[in-house]
Amino acid sequence: MKRSKKYLDSLQKFNKEESYELNQALSFLEGFSKAKYDETVELHCHLGVDPRKADQQIRSSLVLPNGSGKSVSVLVIADGQDAEDAKAAGADFVGVEDMVEKIEKENWTGFDVAIATPAMMSKLGRVAKILGPRGLMPNPKVGTVTKDVATAVKEVKGGRIEYRTDKLANLHFIVGKRSFSSDKLQENIMACVSAVLKDKPQSLKGEYVKSMSICSTISPGVKLDVRAVMAQASK
């Protein structure tokens, strides 16, 4: 794969084979070449779980202490007072039959997060094949099926992110923007690592977190010292 000049320049500023404590890794990230836009910063974790086993699949959500820096578009499937509460909380799209029909007939997915009340989940059954593969189907495990839609909307708008293991047992987190201070990025990363540690499956035998790295949109990944980061998150 051909890499950009900025990527290659950044690669010269650290040893890609070494693992670093979080403060040092963030220092490298701060010194990397920047894009003209505000890049997203990501945390990637490779776990020792077997995603084929139901009890070792990890899927949840958390609210980042400093937000994600991303503008999130929210769809709420609700009616009556729940719909009014969702609108007041800042939902971008609210409805029931009209929204479901738009998804079904137009294959519409012009939103980042979908939230629904428990009573409305049966309405979404006919569009599950559209929303499910895109990770947009509301799910109680991540707080997007709830009776309190107003709080859910506010949390999503304020920086709640979802995460789940992929087929290769990786977790991917958006932890902020390059414009964030190192302190804010560190707080967000620690919140993610703490969540990962709490999610450790009871049935797992052997090593849980095998590797971690951070990167921005156009930068190379910097390996983290897993033991040091986990110890820091456990304090």
Biotite code that builds the C-alpha atoms (Angstrom):
import biotite.structure as struc

atoms = struc.array([
    struc.Atom([0.000, 0.000, 0.000], chain_id="A", res_id=1, res_name="MET", atom_name="CA", element="C"),
    struc.Atom([1.346, 3.398, -0.988], chain_id="A", res_id=2, res_name="LYS", atom_name="CA", element="C"),
    struc.Atom([1.581, 5.747, 1.995], chain_id="A", res_id=3, res_name="ARG", atom_name="CA", element="C"),
    struc.Atom([1.343, 9.533, 1.995], chain_id="A", res_id=4, res_name="SER", atom_name="CA", element="C"),
    struc.Atom([4.350, 11.739, 2.665], chain_id="A", res_id=5, res_name="LYS", atom_name="CA", element="C"),
    struc.Atom([2.795, 12.882, 5.957], chain_id="A", res_id=6, res_name="LYS", atom_name="CA", element="C"),
    struc.Atom([2.346, 9.272, 7.059], chain_id="A", res_id=7, res_name="TYR", atom_name="CA", element="C"),
    struc.Atom([5.946, 8.424, 6.199], chain_id="A", res_id=8, res_name="LEU", atom_name="CA", element="C"),
    struc.Atom([7.228, 11.568, 7.930], chain_id="A", res_id=9, res_name="ASP", atom_name="CA", element="C"),
    struc.Atom([5.333, 10.610, 11.097], chain_id="A", res_id=10, res_name="SER", atom_name="CA", element="C"),
    struc.Atom([6.703, 7.076, 10.921], chain_id="A", res_id=11, res_name="LEU", atom_name="CA", element="C"),
    struc.Atom([10.238, 8.458, 11.297], chain_id="A", res_id=12, res_name="GLN", atom_name="CA", element="C"),
    struc.Atom([9.430, 9.954, 14.712], chain_id="A", res_id=13, res_name="LYS", atom_name="CA", element="C"),
    struc.Atom([9.100, 6.713, 16.680], chain_id="A", res_id=14, res_name="PHE", atom_name="CA", element="C"),
    struc.Atom([10.020, 3.028, 16.587], chain_id="A", res_id=15, res_name="ASN", atom_name="CA", element="C"),
    struc.Atom([6.972, 1.150, 15.312], chain_id="A", res_id=16, res_name="LYS", atom_name="CA", element="C"),
    struc.Atom([8.244, -2.097, 16.855], chain_id="A", res_id=17, res_name="GLU", atom_name="CA", element="C"),
    struc.Atom([8.335, -0.694, 20.402], chain_id="A", res_id=18, res_name="GLU", atom_name="CA", element="C"),
    struc.Atom([5.485, -0.232, 22.880], chain_id="A", res_id=19, res_name="SER", atom_name="CA", element="C"),
    struc.Atom([5.078, 3.021, 24.761], chain_id="A", res_id=20, res_name="TYR", atom_name="CA", element="C"),
    struc.Atom([3.325, 4.336, 27.838], chain_id="A", res_id=21, res_name="GLU", atom_name="CA", element="C"),
    struc.Atom([0.254, 6.382, 27.037], chain_id="A", res_id=22, res_name="LEU", atom_name="CA", element="C"),
    struc.Atom([1.770, 9.791, 27.798], chain_id="A", res_id=23, res_name="ASN", atom_name="CA", element="C"),
    struc.Atom([4.659, 9.146, 25.445], chain_id="A", res_id=24, res_name="GLN", atom_name="CA", element="C"),
    struc.Atom([2.421, 7.756, 22.708], chain_id="A", res_id=25, res_name="ALA", atom_name="CA", element="C"),
    struc.Atom([0.209, 10.842, 22.902], chain_id="A", res_id=26, res_name="LEU", atom_name="CA", element="C"),
    struc.Atom([3.331, 13.000, 22.713], chain_id="A", res_id=27, res_name="SER", atom_name="CA", element="C"),
    struc.Atom([4.294, 11.261, 19.476], chain_id="A", res_id=28, res_name="PHE", atom_name="CA", element="C"),
    struc.Atom([0.772, 11.732, 18.141], chain_id="A", res_id=29, res_name="LEU", atom_name="CA", element="C"),
    struc.Atom([0.899, 15.436, 18.931], chain_id="A", res_id=30, res_name="GLU", atom_name="CA", element="C"),
    struc.Atom([4.103, 15.773, 16.917], chain_id="A", res_id=31, res_name="GLY", atom_name="CA", element="C"),
    struc.Atom([2.910, 13.912, 13.841], chain_id="A", res_id=32, res_name="PHE", atom_name="CA", element="C"),
    struc.Atom([2.168, 15.718, 10.589], chain_id="A", res_id=33, res_name="SER", atom_name="CA", element="C"),
    struc.Atom([-1.415, 16.974, 10.483], chain_id="A", res_id=34, res_name="LYS", atom_name="CA", element="C"),
    struc.Atom([-4.100, 16.988, 7.822], chain_id="A", res_id=35, res_name="ALA", atom_name="CA", element="C"),
    struc.Atom([-5.895, 20.185, 6.854], chain_id="A", res_id=36, res_name="LYS", atom_name="CA", element="C"),
    struc.Atom([-8.981, 18.984, 8.752], chain_id="A", res_id=37, res_name="TYR", atom_name="CA", element="C"),
    struc.Atom([-9.352, 18.020, 12.411], chain_id="A", res_id=38, res_name="ASP", atom_name="CA", element="C"),
    struc.Atom([-8.468, 14.331, 12.384], chain_id="A", res_id=39, res_name="GLU", atom_name="CA", element="C"),
    struc.Atom([-10.201, 11.716, 14.505], chain_id="A", res_id=40, res_name="THR", atom_name="CA", element="C"),
    struc.Atom([-8.101, 9.939, 17.137], chain_id="A", res_id=41, res_name="VAL", atom_name="CA", element="C"),
    struc.Atom([-8.722, 6.223, 17.609], chain_id="A", res_id=42, res_name="GLU", atom_name="CA", element="C"),
    struc.Atom([-7.850, 3.510, 20.113], chain_id="A", res_id=43, res_name="LEU", atom_name="CA", element="C"),
    struc.Atom([-7.606, -0.069, 18.835], chain_id="A", res_id=44, res_name="HIS", atom_name="CA", element="C"),
    struc.Atom([-7.500, -3.134, 21.069], chain_id="A", res_id=45, res_name="CYS", atom_name="CA", element="C"),
    struc.Atom([-6.839, -6.731, 20.046], chain_id="A", res_id=46, res_name="HIS", atom_name="CA", element="C"),
    struc.Atom([-8.344, -9.181, 22.529], chain_id="A", res_id=47, res_name="LEU", atom_name="CA", element="C"),
    struc.Atom([-7.813, -12.828, 23.327], chain_id="A", res_id=48, res_name="GLY", atom_name="CA", element="C"),
    struc.Atom([-11.535, -13.610, 23.107], chain_id="A", res_id=49, res_name="VAL", atom_name="CA", element="C"),
    struc.Atom([-13.205, -15.921, 20.595], chain_id="A", res_id=50, res_name="ASP", atom_name="CA", element="C"),
    struc.Atom([-15.956, -13.856, 18.899], chain_id="A", res_id=51, res_name="PRO", atom_name="CA", element="C"),
    struc.Atom([-17.562, -17.061, 17.640], chain_id="A", res_id=52, res_name="ARG", atom_name="CA", element="C"),
    struc.Atom([-18.599, -17.829, 21.222], chain_id="A", res_id=53, res_name="LYS", atom_name="CA", element="C"),
    struc.Atom([-21.672, -15.933, 22.348], chain_id="A", res_id=54, res_name="ALA", atom_name="CA", element="C"),
    struc.Atom([-20.363, -15.489, 25.898], chain_id="A", res_id=55, res_name="ASP", atom_name="CA", element="C"),
    struc.Atom([-17.135, -13.929, 24.611], chain_id="A", res_id=56, res_name="GLN", atom_name="CA", element="C"),
    struc.Atom([-18.682, -11.369, 22.291], chain_id="A", res_id=57, res_name="GLN", atom_name="CA", element="C"),
    struc.Atom([-18.258, -7.877, 23.667], chain_id="A", res_id=58, res_name="ILE", atom_name="CA", element="C"),
    struc.Atom([-20.765, -5.159, 22.822], chain_id="A", res_id=59, res_name="ARG", atom_name="CA", element="C"),
    struc.Atom([-21.544, -2.141, 24.933], chain_id="A", res_id=60, res_name="SER", atom_name="CA", element="C"),
    struc.Atom([-21.333, 1.644, 25.091], chain_id="A", res_id=61, res_name="SER", atom_name="CA", element="C"),
    struc.Atom([-19.845, 4.360, 27.262], chain_id="A", res_id=62, res_name="LEU", atom_name="CA", element="C"),
    struc.Atom([-19.972, 8.112, 27.589], chain_id="A", res_id=63, res_name="VAL", atom_name="CA", element="C"),
    struc.Atom([-16.582, 9.704, 26.921], chain_id="A", res_id=64, res_name="LEU", atom_name="CA", element="C"),
    struc.Atom([-15.680, 12.241, 29.657], chain_id="A", res_id=65, res_name="PRO", atom_name="CA", element="C"),
    struc.Atom([-14.756, 14.858, 27.056], chain_id="A", res_id=66, res_name="ASN", atom_name="CA", element="C"),
    struc.Atom([-17.011, 13.814, 24.199], chain_id="A", res_id=67, res_name="GLY", atom_name="CA", element="C"),
    struc.Atom([-15.894, 12.407, 20.865], chain_id="A", res_id=68, res_name="SER", atom_name="CA", element="C"),
    struc.Atom([-15.678, 15.711, 19.014], chain_id="A", res_id=69, res_name="GLY", atom_name="CA", element="C"),
    struc.Atom([-17.944, 14.231, 16.373], chain_id="A", res_id=70, res_name="LYS", atom_name="CA", element="C"),
    struc.Atom([-21.308, 15.674, 15.348], chain_id="A", res_id=71, res_name="SER", atom_name="CA", element="C"),
    struc.Atom([-23.768, 12.777, 15.637], chain_id="A", res_id=72, res_name="VAL", atom_name="CA", element="C"),
    struc.Atom([-27.073, 12.513, 13.776], chain_id="A", res_id=73, res_name="SER", atom_name="CA", element="C"),
    struc.Atom([-29.759, 10.711, 15.813], chain_id="A", res_id=74, res_name="VAL", atom_name="CA", element="C"),
    struc.Atom([-32.960, 8.982, 14.714], chain_id="A", res_id=75, res_name="LEU", atom_name="CA", element="C"),
    struc.Atom([-35.583, 8.211, 17.365], chain_id="A", res_id=76, res_name="VAL", atom_name="CA", element="C"),
    struc.Atom([-38.425, 5.773, 16.769], chain_id="A", res_id=77, res_name="ILE", atom_name="CA", element="C"),
    struc.Atom([-41.079, 6.860, 19.263], chain_id="A", res_id=78, res_name="ALA", atom_name="CA", element="C"),
    struc.Atom([-44.538, 8.370, 19.439], chain_id="A", res_id=79, res_name="ASP", atom_name="CA", element="C"),
    struc.Atom([-46.599, 10.547, 21.760], chain_id="A", res_id=80, res_name="GLY", atom_name="CA", element="C"),
    struc.Atom([-44.789, 12.215, 24.635], chain_id="A", res_id=81, res_name="GLN", atom_name="CA", element="C"),
    struc.Atom([-41.650, 10.144, 24.003], chain_id="A", res_id=82, res_name="ASP", atom_name="CA", element="C"),
    struc.Atom([-41.428, 11.686, 20.538], chain_id="A", res_id=83, res_name="ALA", atom_name="CA", element="C"),
    struc.Atom([-41.837, 15.187, 21.950], chain_id="A", res_id=84, res_name="GLU", atom_name="CA", element="C"),
    struc.Atom([-39.161, 14.504, 24.573], chain_id="A", res_id=85, res_name="ASP", atom_name="CA", element="C"),
    struc.Atom([-36.796, 13.239, 21.883], chain_id="A", res_id=86, res_name="ALA", atom_name="CA", element="C"),
    struc.Atom([-37.285, 16.385, 19.790], chain_id="A", res_id=87, res_name="LYS", atom_name="CA", element="C"),
    struc.Atom([-36.697, 18.590, 22.832], chain_id="A", res_id=88, res_name="ALA", atom_name="CA", element="C"),
    struc.Atom([-33.490, 16.678, 23.607], chain_id="A", res_id=89, res_name="ALA", atom_name="CA", element="C"),
    struc.Atom([-32.110, 17.401, 20.134], chain_id="A", res_id=90, res_name="GLY", atom_name="CA", element="C"),
    struc.Atom([-32.948, 14.321, 18.036], chain_id="A", res_id=91, res_name="ALA", atom_name="CA", element="C"),
    struc.Atom([-32.481, 14.989, 14.315], chain_id="A", res_id=92, res_name="ASP", atom_name="CA", element="C"),
    struc.Atom([-35.238, 12.668, 13.091], chain_id="A", res_id=93, res_name="PHE", atom_name="CA", element="C"),
    struc.Atom([-38.279, 11.489, 15.067], chain_id="A", res_id=94, res_name="VAL", atom_name="CA", element="C"),
    struc.Atom([-41.217, 9.353, 14.020], chain_id="A", res_id=95, res_name="GLY", atom_name="CA", element="C"),
    struc.Atom([-42.547, 5.829, 13.664], chain_id="A", res_id=96, res_name="VAL", atom_name="CA", element="C"),
    struc.Atom([-44.264, 4.654, 10.487], chain_id="A", res_id=97, res_name="GLU", atom_name="CA", element="C"),
    struc.Atom([-42.919, 7.506, 8.369], chain_id="A", res_id=98, res_name="ASP", atom_name="CA", element="C"),
    struc.Atom([-39.319, 6.829, 9.416], chain_id="A", res_id=99, res_name="MET", atom_name="CA", element="C"),
    struc.Atom([-39.613, 3.038, 9.110], chain_id="A", res_id=100, res_name="VAL", atom_name="CA", element="C"),
    struc.Atom([-41.186, 3.406, 5.668], chain_id="A", res_id=101, res_name="GLU", atom_name="CA", element="C"),
    struc.Atom([-38.407, 5.751, 4.547], chain_id="A", res_id=102, res_name="LYS", atom_name="CA", element="C"),
    struc.Atom([-35.792, 3.191, 5.640], chain_id="A", res_id=103, res_name="ILE", atom_name="CA", element="C"),
    struc.Atom([-37.680, 0.335, 3.999], chain_id="A", res_id=104, res_name="GLU", atom_name="CA", element="C"),
    struc.Atom([-38.512, 1.957, 0.669], chain_id="A", res_id=105, res_name="LYS", atom_name="CA", element="C"),
    struc.Atom([-35.488, 4.208, 0.185], chain_id="A", res_id=106, res_name="GLU", atom_name="CA", element="C"),
    struc.Atom([-32.880, 2.086, 1.967], chain_id="A", res_id=107, res_name="ASN", atom_name="CA", element="C"),
    struc.Atom([-32.298, 5.252, 3.982], chain_id="A", res_id=108, res_name="TRP", atom_name="CA", element="C"),
    struc.Atom([-29.598, 5.305, 6.636], chain_id="A", res_id=109, res_name="THR", atom_name="CA", element="C"),
    struc.Atom([-28.876, 9.014, 6.866], chain_id="A", res_id=110, res_name="GLY", atom_name="CA", element="C"),
    struc.Atom([-28.162, 8.939, 10.598], chain_id="A", res_id=111, res_name="PHE", atom_name="CA", element="C"),
    struc.Atom([-25.387, 7.756, 12.905], chain_id="A", res_id=112, res_name="ASP", atom_name="CA", element="C"),
    struc.Atom([-27.412, 6.311, 15.793], chain_id="A", res_id=113, res_name="VAL", atom_name="CA", element="C"),
    struc.Atom([-30.958, 4.958, 16.056], chain_id="A", res_id=114, res_name="ALA", atom_name="CA", element="C"),
    struc.Atom([-32.823, 4.959, 19.367], chain_id="A", res_id=115, res_name="ILE", atom_name="CA", element="C"),
    struc.Atom([-36.212, 3.351, 20.034], chain_id="A", res_id=116, res_name="ALA", atom_name="CA", element="C"),
    struc.Atom([-38.579, 2.772, 22.914], chain_id="A", res_id=117, res_name="THR", atom_name="CA", element="C"),
    struc.Atom([-39.184, -0.922, 23.769], chain_id="A", res_id=118, res_name="PRO", atom_name="CA", element="C"),
    struc.Atom([-42.770, -0.664, 22.475], chain_id="A", res_id=119, res_name="ALA", atom_name="CA", element="C"),
    struc.Atom([-41.538, 0.423, 19.046], chain_id="A", res_id=120, res_name="MET", atom_name="CA", element="C"),
    struc.Atom([-39.043, -2.389, 18.448], chain_id="A", res_id=121, res_name="MET", atom_name="CA", element="C"),
    struc.Atom([-41.650, -4.553, 16.729], chain_id="A", res_id=122, res_name="SER", atom_name="CA", element="C"),
    struc.Atom([-42.048, -1.793, 14.125], chain_id="A", res_id=123, res_name="LYS", atom_name="CA", element="C"),
    struc.Atom([-38.344, -2.041, 13.279], chain_id="A", res_id=124, res_name="LEU", atom_name="CA", element="C"),
    struc.Atom([-38.491, -5.771, 12.574], chain_id="A", res_id=125, res_name="GLY", atom_name="CA", element="C"),
    struc.Atom([-39.166, -5.233, 8.906], chain_id="A", res_id=126, res_name="ARG", atom_name="CA", element="C"),
    struc.Atom([-36.074, -3.063, 8.448], chain_id="A", res_id=127, res_name="VAL", atom_name="CA", element="C"),
    struc.Atom([-33.713, -5.136, 10.598], chain_id="A", res_id=128, res_name="ALA", atom_name="CA", element="C"),
    struc.Atom([-31.996, -6.477, 7.457], chain_id="A", res_id=129, res_name="LYS", atom_name="CA", element="C"),
    struc.Atom([-31.140, -2.916, 6.470], chain_id="A", res_id=130, res_name="ILE", atom_name="CA", element="C"),
    struc.Atom([-30.106, -1.566, 9.871], chain_id="A", res_id=131, res_name="LEU", atom_name="CA", element="C"),
    struc.Atom([-28.457, -4.676, 11.335], chain_id="A", res_id=132, res_name="GLY", atom_name="CA", element="C"),
    struc.Atom([-25.550, -5.095, 8.882], chain_id="A", res_id=133, res_name="PRO", atom_name="CA", element="C"),
    struc.Atom([-24.760, -1.378, 9.229], chain_id="A", res_id=134, res_name="ARG", atom_name="CA", element="C"),
    struc.Atom([-24.672, -1.530, 13.027], chain_id="A", res_id=135, res_name="GLY", atom_name="CA", element="C"),
    struc.Atom([-27.657, 0.813, 13.258], chain_id="A", res_id=136, res_name="LEU", atom_name="CA", element="C"),
    struc.Atom([-30.263, -1.456, 14.836], chain_id="A", res_id=137, res_name="MET", atom_name="CA", element="C"),
    struc.Atom([-31.231, -0.238, 18.333], chain_id="A", res_id=138, res_name="PRO", atom_name="CA", element="C"),
    struc.Atom([-30.005, -2.590, 21.046], chain_id="A", res_id=139, res_name="ASN", atom_name="CA", element="C"),
    struc.Atom([-30.676, -2.600, 24.802], chain_id="A", res_id=140, res_name="PRO", atom_name="CA", element="C"),
    struc.Atom([-27.060, -3.668, 25.476], chain_id="A", res_id=141, res_name="LYS", atom_name="CA", element="C"),
    struc.Atom([-25.798, -0.297, 24.283], chain_id="A", res_id=142, res_name="VAL", atom_name="CA", element="C"),
    struc.Atom([-28.651, 1.786, 25.670], chain_id="A", res_id=143, res_name="GLY", atom_name="CA", element="C"),
    struc.Atom([-30.390, 2.523, 22.380], chain_id="A", res_id=144, res_name="THR", atom_name="CA", element="C"),
    struc.Atom([-33.568, 0.668, 23.356], chain_id="A", res_id=145, res_name="VAL", atom_name="CA", element="C"),
    struc.Atom([-34.886, 2.621, 26.304], chain_id="A", res_id=146, res_name="THR", atom_name="CA", element="C"),
    struc.Atom([-37.956, 4.184, 27.877], chain_id="A", res_id=147, res_name="LYS", atom_name="CA", element="C"),
    struc.Atom([-35.944, 7.346, 28.569], chain_id="A", res_id=148, res_name="ASP", atom_name="CA", element="C"),
    struc.Atom([-35.267, 8.513, 25.013], chain_id="A", res_id=149, res_name="VAL", atom_name="CA", element="C"),
    struc.Atom([-34.453, 12.071, 26.072], chain_id="A", res_id=150, res_name="ALA", atom_name="CA", element="C"),
    struc.Atom([-31.517, 10.963, 28.225], chain_id="A", res_id=151, res_name="THR", atom_name="CA", element="C"),
    struc.Atom([-30.321, 8.583, 25.515], chain_id="A", res_id=152, res_name="ALA", atom_name="CA", element="C"),
    struc.Atom([-30.355, 11.365, 22.910], chain_id="A", res_id=153, res_name="VAL", atom_name="CA", element="C"),
    struc.Atom([-28.452, 13.730, 25.212], chain_id="A", res_id=154, res_name="LYS", atom_name="CA", element="C"),
    struc.Atom([-25.826, 11.075, 25.981], chain_id="A", res_id=155, res_name="GLU", atom_name="CA", element="C"),
    struc.Atom([-25.292, 10.224, 22.317], chain_id="A", res_id=156, res_name="VAL", atom_name="CA", element="C"),
    struc.Atom([-25.049, 13.890, 21.388], chain_id="A", res_id=157, res_name="LYS", atom_name="CA", element="C"),
    struc.Atom([-22.727, 14.458, 24.351], chain_id="A", res_id=158, res_name="GLY", atom_name="CA", element="C"),
    struc.Atom([-20.222, 11.749, 23.475], chain_id="A", res_id=159, res_name="GLY", atom_name="CA", element="C"),
    struc.Atom([-21.618, 8.281, 24.093], chain_id="A", res_id=160, res_name="ARG", atom_name="CA", element="C"),
    struc.Atom([-19.964, 5.775, 21.774], chain_id="A", res_id=161, res_name="ILE", atom_name="CA", element="C"),
    struc.Atom([-20.754, 2.152, 20.989], chain_id="A", res_id=162, res_name="GLU", atom_name="CA", element="C"),
    struc.Atom([-18.183, -0.582, 20.593], chain_id="A", res_id=163, res_name="TYR", atom_name="CA", element="C"),
    struc.Atom([-18.194, -4.274, 19.735], chain_id="A", res_id=164, res_name="ARG", atom_name="CA", element="C"),
    struc.Atom([-15.695, -6.973, 18.867], chain_id="A", res_id=165, res_name="THR", atom_name="CA", element="C"),
    struc.Atom([-15.260, -7.618, 15.169], chain_id="A", res_id=166, res_name="ASP", atom_name="CA", element="C"),
    struc.Atom([-14.614, -11.038, 13.594], chain_id="A", res_id=167, res_name="LYS", atom_name="CA", element="C"),
    struc.Atom([-10.912, -10.790, 14.434], chain_id="A", res_id=168, res_name="LEU", atom_name="CA", element="C"),
    struc.Atom([-11.513, -9.969, 18.125], chain_id="A", res_id=169, res_name="ALA", atom_name="CA", element="C"),
    struc.Atom([-10.656, -6.288, 17.752], chain_id="A", res_id=170, res_name="ASN", atom_name="CA", element="C"),
    struc.Atom([-12.328, -3.336, 19.431], chain_id="A", res_id=171, res_name="LEU", atom_name="CA", element="C"),
    struc.Atom([-12.221, 0.099, 17.801], chain_id="A", res_id=172, res_name="HIS", atom_name="CA", element="C"),
    struc.Atom([-12.898, 3.316, 19.724], chain_id="A", res_id=173, res_name="PHE", atom_name="CA", element="C"),
    struc.Atom([-13.190, 6.935, 18.616], chain_id="A", res_id=174, res_name="ILE", atom_name="CA", element="C"),
    struc.Atom([-11.562, 8.825, 21.483], chain_id="A", res_id=175, res_name="VAL", atom_name="CA", element="C"),
    struc.Atom([-11.535, 12.423, 20.251], chain_id="A", res_id=176, res_name="GLY", atom_name="CA", element="C"),
    struc.Atom([-9.931, 14.807, 17.781], chain_id="A", res_id=177, res_name="LYS", atom_name="CA", element="C"),
    struc.Atom([-6.383, 15.985, 17.145], chain_id="A", res_id=178, res_name="ARG", atom_name="CA", element="C"),
    struc.Atom([-7.493, 19.389, 18.439], chain_id="A", res_id=179, res_name="SER", atom_name="CA", element="C"),
    struc.Atom([-8.147, 17.868, 21.882], chain_id="A", res_id=180, res_name="PHE", atom_name="CA", element="C"),
    struc.Atom([-5.486, 18.405, 24.550], chain_id="A", res_id=181, res_name="SER", atom_name="CA", element="C"),
    struc.Atom([-3.406, 15.393, 25.575], chain_id="A", res_id=182, res_name="SER", atom_name="CA", element="C"),
    struc.Atom([-5.126, 15.434, 28.976], chain_id="A", res_id=183, res_name="ASP", atom_name="CA", element="C"),
    struc.Atom([-8.582, 15.172, 27.398], chain_id="A", res_id=184, res_name="LYS", atom_name="CA", element="C"),
    struc.Atom([-7.489, 12.396, 25.054], chain_id="A", res_id=185, res_name="LEU", atom_name="CA", element="C"),
    struc.Atom([-5.922, 10.528, 27.947], chain_id="A", res_id=186, res_name="GLN", atom_name="CA", element="C"),
    struc.Atom([-9.110, 10.786, 30.015], chain_id="A", res_id=187, res_name="GLU", atom_name="CA", element="C"),
    struc.Atom([-11.171, 9.448, 27.120], chain_id="A", res_id=188, res_name="ASN", atom_name="CA", element="C"),
    struc.Atom([-8.733, 6.609, 26.452], chain_id="A", res_id=189, res_name="ILE", atom_name="CA", element="C"),
    struc.Atom([-8.683, 5.632, 30.128], chain_id="A", res_id=190, res_name="MET", atom_name="CA", element="C"),
    struc.Atom([-12.493, 5.529, 30.122], chain_id="A", res_id=191, res_name="ALA", atom_name="CA", element="C"),
    struc.Atom([-12.382, 3.129, 27.151], chain_id="A", res_id=192, res_name="CYS", atom_name="CA", element="C"),
    struc.Atom([-9.721, 0.899, 28.694], chain_id="A", res_id=193, res_name="VAL", atom_name="CA", element="C"),
    struc.Atom([-11.629, 0.779, 31.996], chain_id="A", res_id=194, res_name="SER", atom_name="CA", element="C"),
    struc.Atom([-14.753, -0.291, 30.112], chain_id="A", res_id=195, res_name="ALA", atom_name="CA", element="C"),
    struc.Atom([-12.814, -3.028, 28.311], chain_id="A", res_id=196, res_name="VAL", atom_name="CA", element="C"),
    struc.Atom([-11.463, -4.374, 31.602], chain_id="A", res_id=197, res_name="LEU", atom_name="CA", element="C"),
    struc.Atom([-14.963, -4.474, 33.107], chain_id="A", res_id=198, res_name="LYS", atom_name="CA", element="C"),
    struc.Atom([-16.227, -6.355, 30.047], chain_id="A", res_id=199, res_name="ASP", atom_name="CA", element="C"),
    struc.Atom([-13.807, -9.274, 30.452], chain_id="A", res_id=200, res_name="LYS", atom_name="CA", element="C"),
    struc.Atom([-15.794, -12.493, 29.881], chain_id="A", res_id=201, res_name="PRO", atom_name="CA", element="C"),
    struc.Atom([-15.855, -14.818, 32.895], chain_id="A", res_id=202, res_name="GLN", atom_name="CA", element="C"),
    struc.Atom([-15.369, -17.829, 30.641], chain_id="A", res_id=203, res_name="SER", atom_name="CA", element="C"),
    struc.Atom([-12.151, -16.506, 29.112], chain_id="A", res_id=204, res_name="LEU", atom_name="CA", element="C"),
    struc.Atom([-8.978, -18.411, 29.842], chain_id="A", res_id=205, res_name="LYS", atom_name="CA", element="C"),
    struc.Atom([-5.595, -16.946, 29.019], chain_id="A", res_id=206, res_name="GLY", atom_name="CA", element="C"),
    struc.Atom([-4.544, -13.464, 28.010], chain_id="A", res_id=207, res_name="GLU", atom_name="CA", element="C"),
    struc.Atom([-7.380, -10.950, 27.657], chain_id="A", res_id=208, res_name="TYR", atom_name="CA", element="C"),
    struc.Atom([-5.881, -7.810, 26.099], chain_id="A", res_id=209, res_name="VAL", atom_name="CA", element="C"),
    struc.Atom([-3.146, -8.769, 23.664], chain_id="A", res_id=210, res_name="LYS", atom_name="CA", element="C"),
    struc.Atom([-2.309, -5.389, 22.170], chain_id="A", res_id=211, res_name="SER", atom_name="CA", element="C"),
    struc.Atom([-3.362, -1.737, 22.028], chain_id="A", res_id=212, res_name="MET", atom_name="CA", element="C"),
    struc.Atom([-2.490, 1.132, 19.745], chain_id="A", res_id=213, res_name="SER", atom_name="CA", element="C"),
    struc.Atom([-3.532, 4.713, 19.071], chain_id="A", res_id=214, res_name="ILE", atom_name="CA", element="C"),
    struc.Atom([-3.563, 6.619, 15.810], chain_id="A", res_id=215, res_name="CYS", atom_name="CA", element="C"),
    struc.Atom([-5.217, 9.520, 14.054], chain_id="A", res_id=216, res_name="SER", atom_name="CA", element="C"),
    struc.Atom([-6.959, 9.462, 10.683], chain_id="A", res_id=217, res_name="THR", atom_name="CA", element="C"),
    struc.Atom([-3.790, 9.780, 8.599], chain_id="A", res_id=218, res_name="ILE", atom_name="CA", element="C"),
    struc.Atom([-1.105, 8.715, 11.067], chain_id="A", res_id=219, res_name="SER", atom_name="CA", element="C"),
    struc.Atom([0.569, 5.370, 11.696], chain_id="A", res_id=220, res_name="PRO", atom_name="CA", element="C"),
    struc.Atom([-0.462, 3.465, 14.816], chain_id="A", res_id=221, res_name="GLY", atom_name="CA", element="C"),
    struc.Atom([1.655, 3.717, 17.953], chain_id="A", res_id=222, res_name="VAL", atom_name="CA", element="C"),
    struc.Atom([1.751, 0.575, 20.068], chain_id="A", res_id=223, res_name="LYS", atom_name="CA", element="C"),
    struc.Atom([0.886, 0.982, 23.729], chain_id="A", res_id=224, res_name="LEU", atom_name="CA", element="C"),
    struc.Atom([2.457, -0.793, 26.669], chain_id="A", res_id=225, res_name="ASP", atom_name="CA", element="C"),
    struc.Atom([-0.599, -2.897, 27.562], chain_id="A", res_id=226, res_name="VAL", atom_name="CA", element="C"),
    struc.Atom([0.451, -3.662, 31.127], chain_id="A", res_id=227, res_name="ARG", atom_name="CA", element="C"),
    struc.Atom([1.215, -0.036, 31.913], chain_id="A", res_id=228, res_name="ALA", atom_name="CA", element="C"),
    struc.Atom([-2.029, 1.231, 30.381], chain_id="A", res_id=229, res_name="VAL", atom_name="CA", element="C"),
    struc.Atom([-4.132, -1.402, 32.149], chain_id="A", res_id=230, res_name="MET", atom_name="CA", element="C"),
    struc.Atom([-2.446, -0.625, 35.465], chain_id="A", res_id=231, res_name="ALA", atom_name="CA", element="C"),
    struc.Atom([-3.137, 3.073, 34.936], chain_id="A", res_id=232, res_name="GLN", atom_name="CA", element="C"),
    struc.Atom([-6.808, 2.365, 34.158], chain_id="A", res_id=233, res_name="ALA", atom_name="CA", element="C"),
    struc.Atom([-7.152, 0.167, 37.249], chain_id="A", res_id=234, res_name="SER", atom_name="CA", element="C"),
    struc.Atom([-6.100, 2.908, 39.672], chain_id="A", res_id=235, res_name="LYS", atom_name="CA", element="C"),
])
